[in-house]
Amino acid sequence: MEWTTILLGLVGLCGLYLIGIFIVKPLKFIFKLVMYLVIGALLLIFFNLISSHFGIHIPLNPFTLITAGVLQVPGVILLLLMEYMLF
């Protein structure tokens, strides 16, 4: 083989590596965001089921889902305090 063929092969592999990085990083971010939303939804649904006996309800919207998903239990407590303070 000639050295130009090897060099072009290495450049092609580097290009594929860079394209892979630019595709995989945003997909990881989107996957992580979706997982936060799912965790937040599960936490809020569980909380709303338990607290419905006391007349407390936290609505499900993107803000509350992301807050409950990222902060988890402290986020639900924060949302509960915000609901209590605002209404």
Protein Blocks (a to p, Z undefined) as FASTA:
>chain_A
ZZklmmmmmmmmmmmmmmmmmmmmmmmmmmmmmmmmmmmmmmmmmmmmmmmmnopacddd
fklmmmmmmnmmmmmmmmmmmmmmmZZ
